[in-house]
Amino acid sequence: MNTRGLALPLRLLLSAWLVGGASAQQPAPEHEHEHSGTRPAVDRKSQVELPAVTVRAAPVAGEAARRLVPRNVLDGIELDEARGASLGQTVANVPGVQAATFGQGASRPVIRGLDGPRVAVLSDGLGAGDVSALSQDHAVGIEPFLADRIEILKGPSALLYGAGAIGGAVNVLDGRIPQQAPVGGLAGRVQLGHDSAARGNTGVFRIDAGNDAGWVAHADGMHRRAGDYAIPHGRLRNSQVDTDAGALGASLTGEWGYVGLSVARYLDRYGNPAEPGDAADGSEPVRLRLQQTRYDLKGAGNALLPGIERIEYAIGHTDYQHIEFEGAQAGTRFSNLGDEARVLLWSRPVQGWLGGLGMQASRRDFAAVGAETVVPPTLTRSVGLFALARRDFTNLDVELGARSDRIASRPDTGTRRRFAPSSLSAGLAWRVGGHWRLSLNLDRAQRAPAEQELYAHGPHAASATFEIGDARLRTETARQLEVGVHWHGQRIDAKASVYTNHYADFIYLADTGLVEDGLPVRQWSQHDAWLRGAEAEATAHLAAGAHGHWDLRLWGDAVRARLTHGHGNLPRMPALRLGAELRWQRDDWRASIGATRYFAQDEVAAFETRTAGFTLVGAHLAWAFANTGRMSWEAFADASNLANHTARLSTSLIKDAAPLPGRALSLGIRGLF
């Protein structure tokens, strides 16, 4: 693209950022956040409703009901009930979000049918630093059991958090660099749980301590060990997982802002159920051993420069590697050294406008050495400039965004490539009466091809294919239109949206029908594509009285994706889903029962198998006890797949070999102080 076309929009954004008076709301501190679910955020200690909060991942803060960019947030009770062994599993029940699973060891989010390098996985705003986007069998280097909150941003507007996030972003916030001291100087949690499906045990702890001088320290840790998980007719061989994670952090806080450091370690050992081994032919099971060390510096300063309300900055370094073992023999070794820095300047309100200007730079040194070196060692550098401006009128909110990047990929062997993707977004929201809100989002976004799309060439055992990249691939361009409607009333909260997304030069992995080294050949290709979809969610507050509070939640999502001019369907698209959940809460007890129907996926690509429909029924029960004011305890039980159905996700590369777990019961206890 000719980037000169960005000049006028950027000038308009910068003008809105730099000029005018002071009538808009102030930017909220980073520790505030949005709870976007239809249930109120509840503190288990006090059982009182918390006030409206804001989203940290958005460059411009604002109340949840006023945000224009499509998003969901998991926190509090909702996050506790959703936590799973992987990030993909944890967010998979959010409307518009499913998971690409590879057993219980690896699972990545799929947002509106898009995954891999189109969906950014972030740790507190910076990239996760792993190689999970390279292949579905690679685990995400983030532990959801240690998260404070998980934010899901949908669509191209997430590109403000990275040049590759054209489909959305999942941002995991863990509080490892504290931004304020805990109330009373000490806070924390412990949790123990057992899962019957995998005969697994999980233990988690977290502690934060601070003093009057503004120093705050943080420590957390997690251990999980689980065996092969149960499926309706036995156990899935080689699906075990053994995970350890933990971090230390410290910061200095005050009215001036905060600055802090953290170091985190993530170790994961898990089996690849697509390669369980076979004693008859002498093949060994394939297992992966992952280790990652992460260092972060993060801070913010208030009113340091004229016209600037707040400066936020973050620097992260990750040292990642994983080894794929065949039995006891080490096979391919993947490594990734990553550095990333991000700075964001918030303007003072000017003539009703509130805005931010930021810069992001990263360096990624990737290598794979061994028998399955599908992608050559590649050094990728990028730098991006982004801006966002917002103004709230009487009944109309306006939000504008822009980003421009320069990306260079240099493989050890092959063609060097340079790309200059750019993006523009606009959001409008009309407040109609006291309860209705209508929204319109327009996006034009671009993404540069990833390493595997450009340079892959060789056998890929995880997907049982011979994969071929194309160093001539062009930047892909998405144009999205989304229309939404929101209703917030005393008895009913509801929201729905429809979207259409046209991709020029969409990059996808196509089956060719050829065979190389005994494996089917898949070629990274480009063609125009359409994605269309809808999401809806509604909660009815049925009753509130002596017998407790009763809520009924209904939701659903659908996406349809095709290549243009009759070239067929895009592969591994999510199936249509409909869900219902009845919730009850009274005093120290709460319970729920629900069902999600996954419909058959018949709209498949060439050489792709269809997926049968299934229904997952689950239930939850929790009892809060021994609340001493300083410490509170909760015992809980979760039942999943109560009907013991065989469930295969259409988004999974190994759906035919690895169904989801069968009937399972999880028991646990957690304490908060």
C-alpha positions in Angstrom: 0.0 0.0 0.0 1.1 3.6 -0.6 1.4 4.9 2.9 1.0 8.5 1.8 -2.7 7.9 2.0 -2.4 7.9 5.8 -1.0 11.4 6.0 -4.4 13.2 6.2 -6.1 10.9 8.7 -3.0 11.0 10.9 -2.9 14.8 10.7 -6.6 14.9 11.7 -6.0 12.6 14.7 -2.9 14.6 15.9 -4.8 17.9 15.5 -7.6 16.5 17.7 -5.0 15.4 20.2 -3.2 18.7 20.4 -5.7 21.5 20.3 -8.7 22.8 22.3 -10.3 23.1 25.7 -11.1 20.7 28.6 -14.6 19.3 28.7 -14.1 15.5 28.3 -13.6 13.0 31.0 -10.1 12.3 32.4 -8.2 9.2 31.4 -8.7 6.5 34.1 -5.8 4.9 35.9 -4.6 1.6 34.5 -5.7 -0.4 37.5 -9.3 0.2 36.7 -11.0 -2.1 34.3 -14.2 -3.1 32.5 -16.5 -5.9 33.4 -18.4 -6.3 30.2 -20.5 -9.4 31.1 -24.2 -9.1 31.8 -23.8 -10.2 35.4 -22.5 -7.5 37.9 -19.0 -7.8 39.2 -19.3 -9.2 42.8 -16.7 -9.2 45.6 -17.0 -12.6 47.2 -15.9 -11.2 50.6 -18.6 -8.5 50.9 -21.1 -9.8 48.2 -21.7 -6.2 47.1 -21.8 -4.9 43.6 -18.7 -3.1 42.5 -18.9 0.3 40.6 -18.5 0.7 36.9 -14.9 0.1 35.8 -12.7 0.7 32.7 -10.7 -1.3 30.2 -6.9 -1.2 30.5 -6.2 -2.6 27.0 -7.9 0.3 25.3 -5.8 3.3 24.5 -8.6 5.6 25.7 -10.3 4.7 28.9 -14.0 5.0 29.6 -16.9 3.3 31.3 -17.8 -0.2 30.0 -21.1 0.9 28.6 -19.5 3.7 26.6 -16.7 1.6 24.9 -17.1 1.5 21.1 -14.6 -1.3 20.1 -16.1 -4.8 20.4 -14.7 -6.5 23.5 -15.5 -8.9 26.3 -13.8 -9.1 29.7 -13.5 -12.1 32.1 -12.7 -11.2 35.7 -13.9 -11.9 39.3 -16.4 -14.8 39.7 -16.8 -15.1 35.9 -13.1 -15.7 35.4 -12.9 -18.1 38.3 -15.6 -20.3 36.9 -14.1 -20.2 33.3 -10.5 -21.0 34.2 -9.1 -24.0 32.3 -5.8 -25.8 31.7 -5.1 -23.5 28.7 -5.9 -20.0 27.5 -8.0 -21.2 24.6 -10.2 -23.3 26.9 -10.6 -20.4 29.4 -12.1 -18.0 26.8 -13.9 -20.5 24.6 -17.4 -19.7 25.9 -17.3 -16.0 25.2 -19.6 -15.2 22.2 -17.5 -15.0 19.1 -14.6 -16.8 20.6 -13.8 -20.5 20.3 -10.6 -22.5 20.7 -8.2 -24.4 18.4 -7.3 -27.4 20.7 -4.5 -29.9 20.5 -5.4 -32.0 23.5 -5.2 -30.4 26.9 -1.6 -29.2 26.5 -2.1 -26.6 23.8 -5.1 -24.5 22.9 -5.2 -21.1 21.3 -8.1 -18.6 21.0 -10.1 -18.4 17.7 -11.8 -15.0 17.3 -14.6 -14.8 14.7 -13.1 -17.7 12.7 -9.5 -16.3 12.7 -6.6 -17.7 14.6 -2.8 -18.2 14.5 -0.9 -15.0 13.5 -4.1 -13.0 13.1 -4.9 -13.2 16.8 -2.5 -11.5 19.2 -2.0 -13.2 22.6 -0.7 -10.5 25.0 0.7 -10.5 28.5 -0.3 -7.1 30.0 -0.2 -5.4 26.6 3.0 -6.9 25.3 3.3 -10.0 23.1 3.4 -13.4 24.8 6.8 -14.2 23.2 6.1 -17.8 22.4 5.7 -19.6 19.1 2.1 -20.7 19.5 1.0 -18.9 16.3 3.3 -21.1 14.3 1.3 -24.3 14.8 -1.6 -25.6 16.9 0.5 -28.1 18.8 2.6 -25.3 20.3 1.3 -24.1 23.7 0.7 -20.5 24.7 3.3 -19.4 27.3 0.7 -17.8 29.6 -1.0 -19.5 32.5 -4.7 -18.5 32.9 -4.9 -19.7 36.5 -2.6 -16.7 37.4 -4.6 -14.1 35.6 -6.4 -11.2 37.3 -8.4 -10.5 34.2 -8.6 -11.5 30.6 -9.7 -9.0 27.9 -10.8 -10.1 24.5 -10.8 -7.5 21.7 -12.6 -8.4 18.5 -11.9 -7.4 15.0 -9.3 -5.1 13.3 -9.4 -2.4 16.0 -7.1 -4.7 18.1 -4.3 -3.7 15.6 -3.5 -0.9 18.1 -1.8 -3.7 20.0 0.3 -5.1 17.2 0.7 -5.2 13.5 -0.5 -8.9 13.3 -3.7 -8.6 15.4 -6.0 -8.2 12.4 -8.5 -10.7 13.8 -8.4 -9.6 17.4 -6.4 -9.9 20.6 -6.5 -11.7 24.0 -4.8 -9.7 26.7 -4.0 -11.5 30.0 -3.5 -9.1 32.9 -1.7 -10.7 35.9 -0.8 -7.8 38.2 2.9 -9.1 38.5 4.0 -5.4 38.5 1.7 -3.9 41.1 0.3 -0.4 40.4 -0.9 0.3 44.0 -0.6 -1.2 47.4 -3.3 -3.7 48.5 -5.8 -2.5 51.1 -4.5 -3.1 54.6 -1.0 -3.8 53.2 -1.5 -7.5 52.4 -3.7 -9.4 49.9 -3.6 -12.8 48.2 -5.3 -16.1 47.3 -4.7 -19.8 47.4 -6.5 -22.5 45.4 -6.4 -26.3 45.2 -8.4 -28.4 42.7 -8.8 -31.9 41.3 -10.2 -32.9 37.9 -11.6 -36.4 37.5 -11.3 -36.5 33.6 -7.5 -36.3 33.7 -7.0 -37.4 37.3 -5.3 -34.1 37.6 -4.4 -31.7 40.5 -3.8 -28.0 40.4 -2.4 -25.7 43.1 -2.1 -21.9 42.9 -1.0 -19.1 45.3 -0.6 -15.4 45.0 0.5 -12.7 47.5 0.9 -8.9 47.4 2.3 -6.8 50.2 3.0 -3.1 50.5 4.0 -0.4 52.9 3.4 3.2 53.6 6.5 4.2 51.6 4.9 3.0 48.4 6.9 -0.2 47.9 4.8 -3.2 46.8 6.0 -6.8 46.3 4.3 -9.6 44.4 4.8 -13.4 44.2 2.8 -16.1 42.6 3.1 -19.7 41.6 1.2 -22.6 40.1 1.6 -26.3 39.6 -0.6 -28.6 37.5 -0.2 -32.3 36.8 -2.7 -34.3 34.8 -2.7 -37.6 33.1 -4.4 -38.7 29.8 -7.9 -37.4 29.9 -11.1 -39.4 29.7 -13.1 -39.5 26.5 -16.5 -41.2 26.1 -14.9 -44.6 25.1 -11.7 -44.7 27.0 -8.8 -42.3 27.4 -7.0 -40.1 24.9 -3.5 -41.5 24.7 -0.5 -39.1 25.1 -2.7 -36.2 26.3 -1.0 -35.7 29.7 0.3 -32.3 30.9 2.7 -31.1 33.7 3.0 -27.4 34.2 4.8 -25.1 36.6 4.7 -21.3 36.5 5.6 -18.4 38.8 6.8 -14.9 39.1 8.3 -12.3 41.4 7.6 -8.6 41.0 8.1 -5.3 42.9 7.2 -1.7 42.2 7.4 1.8 43.8 4.0 3.7 43.7 2.8 7.1 44.6 0.7 10.0 43.4 3.3 10.6 40.7 2.6 7.2 39.2 4.5 3.9 39.5 7.5 1.9 38.2 8.2 -1.8 38.6 10.0 -4.9 37.5 9.0 -8.6 37.3 10.6 -11.9 36.3 8.5 -14.9 35.4 9.2 -18.5 34.6 6.9 -20.9 32.7 7.6 -24.6 32.3 5.3 -27.0 30.5 5.6 -30.7 29.5 2.8 -32.2 27.6 2.0 -35.0 25.1 1.0 -34.6 21.5 -2.2 -36.8 21.1 -1.8 -36.8 17.3 1.4 -38.8 17.8 0.8 -41.3 20.6 3.3 -43.8 19.3 2.6 -47.5 18.4 4.5 -50.4 19.9 3.5 -52.5 16.8 5.6 -50.4 14.4 8.2 -49.3 17.0 7.2 -45.6 16.9 7.6 -43.6 20.1 5.1 -41.0 21.5 5.9 -37.4 20.8 6.1 -35.1 23.8 7.0 -31.4 24.1 9.0 -29.7 26.8 8.6 -25.9 26.9 10.4 -23.3 29.0 10.2 -19.6 29.0 11.7 -16.8 31.1 10.2 -13.4 30.9 11.5 -10.0 32.2 9.3 -6.9 32.3 9.7 -3.3 33.2 6.5 -1.2 33.4 5.6 2.2 34.7 3.5 5.4 34.3 4.0 9.0 35.2 1.3 11.6 35.8 1.5 15.2 34.5 5.1 15.1 33.5 4.9 17.2 30.4 2.8 20.2 29.3 -0.4 19.0 27.7 0.3 15.4 28.6 -1.9 13.9 31.3 -0.1 10.6 31.6 2.8 8.7 30.1 2.7 4.9 30.2 5.6 2.7 29.1 6.5 -1.0 29.1 9.6 -3.1 28.1 9.6 -6.9 27.9 12.2 -9.5 27.1 11.4 -13.2 26.6 13.7 -16.2 26.2 11.6 -19.1 24.9 12.4 -22.6 23.7 10.7 -25.9 23.4 12.0 -29.3 22.4 9.9 -32.0 20.7 10.9 -35.5 22.0 10.3 -38.8 20.3 10.4 -41.1 23.2 13.6 -40.2 25.1 15.3 -38.8 21.9 15.3 -35.0 21.4 14.0 -34.0 18.0 13.3 -30.5 16.8 14.2 -27.5 19.0 12.3 -24.3 18.6 13.7 -21.0 20.2 12.5 -17.5 20.2 14.3 -14.5 21.7 12.0 -11.5 21.8 12.2 -7.8 22.8 9.3 -5.4 22.8 8.8 -1.8 24.0 5.7 0.3 24.0 5.1 3.9 25.1 1.8 5.7 25.2 1.1 9.4 25.8 -2.3 10.5 27.0 -3.4 14.0 26.2 -5.2 16.4 28.4 -8.9 16.8 27.3 -8.9 19.4 24.5 -12.1 20.9 23.1 -14.0 17.8 24.2 -11.5 15.4 22.6 -9.5 12.8 24.5 -6.6 11.1 22.7 -3.4 9.1 22.9 -0.3 8.7 20.7 1.9 5.7 21.0 4.9 3.9 19.6 5.7 0.2 19.6 8.9 -1.6 18.6 9.8 -5.3 18.6 12.6 -7.7 17.6 12.0 -11.4 17.2 14.8 -13.9 16.6 13.2 -17.3 15.8 15.0 -20.5 15.0 14.1 -24.2 14.6 16.8 -26.9 14.5 16.2 -30.6 14.0 14.5 -33.1 11.8 11.3 -31.0 11.4 12.8 -27.6 10.6 9.8 -26.4 8.7 10.7 -22.7 9.0 14.3 -21.4 8.6 15.8 -19.2 11.4 14.3 -15.8 10.8 14.9 -12.3 12.3 11.9 -10.0 12.3 12.0 -6.4 13.3 9.0 -4.0 13.5 8.2 -0.5 14.6 4.8 1.0 14.7 3.1 4.4 15.4 -0.5 4.5 16.5 -3.0 7.2 17.6 -6.5 7.3 18.9 -8.9 10.2 19.5 -12.3 10.2 21.1 -15.1 12.6 21.8 -18.4 12.2 23.6 -21.2 14.4 22.3 -24.7 14.7 23.8 -26.0 11.5 22.3 -23.2 10.5 20.1 -19.7 9.1 20.9 -17.0 9.1 18.2 -13.7 7.2 18.3 -11.0 7.3 15.6 -7.8 5.2 15.4 -4.8 4.8 13.1 -1.7 2.7 12.9 1.3 2.5 10.6 4.1 -0.1 10.8 7.4 -1.0 9.2 8.2 -4.7 9.3 11.3 -6.5 8.0 11.8 -10.3 7.9 15.3 -11.7 7.2 15.6 -15.5 7.0 18.9 -17.3 7.1 18.0 -18.8 3.7 15.5 -17.3 1.4 14.2 -13.9 0.3 14.2 -10.9 2.6 10.9 -9.1 2.7 9.8 -5.6 3.9 6.2 -4.6 4.6 4.5 -1.4 5.5 1.0 -2.3 6.7 -1.3 0.4 7.9 -4.8 0.6 9.5 -7.6 3.0 10.1 -10.7 2.6 12.3 -13.8 4.6 13.2 -16.5 3.8 15.8 -19.8 5.6 16.4 -22.3 5.0 19.2 -25.7 6.6 19.5 -27.5 6.7 22.8 -31.2 6.3 22.0 -33.4 7.0 25.1 -32.3 5.7 28.5 -31.8 2.1 27.6 -30.9 1.7 23.9 -27.5 2.2 22.3 -26.7 1.6 18.6 -23.1 1.2 17.4 -21.2 1.3 14.1 -17.6 0.2 13.6 -15.7 0.6 10.4 -12.1 -0.7 9.9 -9.6 -1.0 7.2 -6.6 -3.0 8.4 -3.6 -4.7 7.0 -1.3 -7.6 8.1 2.1 -8.6 6.9 2.7 -12.4 6.2 4.2 -14.4 9.1 7.4 -16.4 9.0 5.7 -19.8 8.4 3.5 -18.3 5.6 6.6 -16.9 3.8 9.3 -19.5 4.4 7.8 -22.9 5.5 9.1 -25.8 3.5 9.2 -29.4 4.8 7.3 -32.1 6.7 5.2 -31.0 9.7 4.5 -34.1 11.8 2.0 -32.3 14.1 -0.4 -31.7 11.3 0.7 -34.8 9.3 1.4 -32.6 6.2 4.2 -31.4 4.0 4.0 -27.5 4.4 5.2 -25.1 1.7 5.3 -21.3 2.1 5.5 -18.6 -0.5 8.1 -15.8 -0.1 6.1 -13.7 -2.7 3.0 -13.3 -0.5 1.6 -9.8 -0.3 0.2 -7.8 2.6 -3.4 -8.8 3.2 -6.1 -6.1 3.7 -9.3 -6.4 5.6 -12.3 -4.1 5.4 -14.9 -4.7 8.1 -18.3 -3.2 8.9 -20.0 -4.1 12.2 -23.4 -2.9 13.4 -24.5 -3.5 17.0 -27.4 -2.8 19.3 -27.3 -2.8 23.1 -30.2 -2.7 25.7 -29.5 -2.1 29.4 -32.6 -2.3 31.5 -33.6 -3.2 35.1 -34.8 -6.7 34.1 -32.9 -7.4 30.8 -29.4 -6.7 29.6 -28.9 -7.6 25.9 -26.5 -7.0 23.0 -26.2 -8.2 19.5 -24.0 -7.5 16.5 -23.6 -8.5 12.9 -20.4 -8.0 10.9 -19.0 -8.5 7.4 -15.3 -8.6 6.6 -13.9 -8.6 3.1 -10.2 -9.7 2.8 -8.1 -8.8 -0.2 -5.2 -11.3 -0.6 -6.3 -13.5 2.3 -3.5 -15.9 3.3 -4.5 -19.5 4.0 -3.1 -23.0 4.1 -4.6 -24.9 1.2 -4.6 -28.7 0.5 -3.2 -29.4 -2.9 -4.0 -33.1 -3.3 -0.3 -33.8 -3.9 1.8 -36.1 -1.7 5.5 -35.5 -0.7 7.5 -37.8 1.6 4.3 -39.8 2.2 2.5 -36.7 3.5 -0.3 -34.6 1.9 1.1 -31.2 0.6 -0.4 -28.0 2.0 0.6 -24.7 0.3 0.3 -21.2 1.8 -1.8 -19.3 -0.8 -3.6 -16.0 -1.3 -7.1 -15.2 -2.5 -9.8 -12.7 -1.7 -12.3 -13.9 1.0 -15.5 -13.0 2.8 -16.2 -13.5 6.5 -19.7 -12.8 7.8 -21.0 -13.4 11.2 -23.3 -12.5 14.1 -23.2 -12.6 17.9 -25.9 -12.1 20.5 -26.2 -12.3 24.3 -29.0 -11.5 26.7 -29.5 -11.9 30.4 -32.9 -11.8 32.0 -33.0 -11.1 35.8 -35.9 -13.3 36.6 -36.4 -12.9 40.3 -34.8 -11.4 43.4 -36.1 -12.1 46.9 -36.0 -14.4 49.9 -35.4 -17.4 47.6 -32.4 -15.8 46.0 -31.5 -14.1 42.7 -32.3 -15.9 39.5 -30.8 -15.0 36.1 -31.3 -16.6 32.7 -28.5 -16.1 30.1 -29.0 -16.9 26.4 -26.3 -16.4 23.8 -25.1 -17.5 20.4 -22.6 -16.9 17.6 -22.1 -17.8 14.0 -19.5 -17.2 11.3 -19.4 -18.0 7.6 -16.2 -17.8 5.6 -15.7 -18.4 1.8 -13.1 -17.6 -0.8 -14.5 -15.4 -3.6 -15.4 -16.5 -7.1 -16.4 -20.0 -6.2 -13.0 -21.1 -4.8 -14.6 -22.8 -1.8 -14.8 -22.5 2.0 -12.0 -21.5 4.3 -10.7 -24.4 6.4 -11.4 -25.0 10.1 -14.2 -22.5 10.6 -16.1 -22.5 13.9 -19.6 -24.1 14.0 -22.8 -22.3 14.8 -23.4 -22.3 18.6 -26.4 -21.6 20.9 -26.2 -21.6 24.6 -28.4 -21.2 27.7 -27.5 -20.9 31.4 -29.7 -20.6 34.5 -28.0 -19.0 37.5 -29.0 -18.8 41.2 -27.4 -17.0 44.1 -28.5 -16.7 47.8 -26.3 -15.6 50.7 -23.2 -17.8 50.6 -24.4 -20.1 47.9 -24.5 -19.9 44.1 -25.2 -22.4 41.4 -25.7 -22.7 37.7 -26.6 -25.2 35.0 -26.3 -24.6 31.3 -26.0 -26.2 27.9 -24.2 -25.2 24.7 -25.2 -26.7 21.3 -22.5 -26.9 18.7 -24.2 -27.5 15.3 -22.7 -29.7 12.6 -20.0 -28.0 10.4 -20.8 -29.0 6.8 -19.3 -25.9 5.2 -15.7 -27.3 5.0 -12.8 -26.8 2.7 -11.5 -29.3 0.1 -10.0 -32.5 1.8 -11.4 -31.4 5.2 -13.8 -33.7 7.1 -17.1 -32.4 8.3 -17.9 -32.2 12.1 -21.0 -33.6 13.7 -23.1 -31.6 16.1 -23.0 -32.1 19.8 -24.3 -30.6 23.1 -22.2 -29.9 26.2 -24.1 -29.7 29.5 -22.4 -28.3 32.5 -23.2 -27.3 36.1 -21.5 -25.3 38.9 -22.0 -25.1 42.6 -20.1 -22.9 45.1 -20.3 -22.3 48.9 -18.6 -19.4 50.6 -17.8 -20.2 54.3 -15.5 -19.2 57.2 -15.6 -15.5 56.3 -13.6 -13.8 59.1 -13.4 -10.4 57.4 -9.7 -10.8 56.8 -9.9 -14.3 55.2 -12.7 -16.0 53.3 -13.0 -19.5 51.8 -15.0 -21.0 49.0 -15.6 -24.6 48.1 -16.7 -25.3 44.5 -17.7 -28.2 42.2 -17.9 -28.1 38.4 -19.4 -30.7 36.2 -18.8 -30.7 32.4 -20.1 -32.7 29.5 -22.7 -34.4 31.7 -24.2 -36.3 28.8 -20.8 -37.7 28.0 -21.1 -36.8 24.3 -18.2 -37.2 21.8 -17.3 -33.6 21.0 -15.0 -32.7 18.1 -14.2 -29.0 17.4 -14.2 -28.0 13.8 -11.4 -25.5 14.6 -8.9 -28.3 15.5 -6.4 -29.8 13.2 -6.6 -33.1 15.0 -10.4 -33.2 15.6 -10.8 -36.7 14.2 -8.0 -38.1 16.5 -8.6 -36.0 19.7 -12.2 -35.3 20.9 -12.8 -33.1 23.9 -12.9 -34.7 27.4 -16.0 -36.7 28.3 -18.0 -36.5 31.5 -15.9 -34.9 34.3 -16.2 -33.5 37.8 -13.8 -30.9 39.2 -13.6 -30.2 43.0 -11.7 -27.4 44.6 -11.3 -24.9 47.4 -10.0 -21.3 47.3 -9.1 -18.8 49.9 -8.9 -15.0 49.6 -7.3 -12.6 52.1 
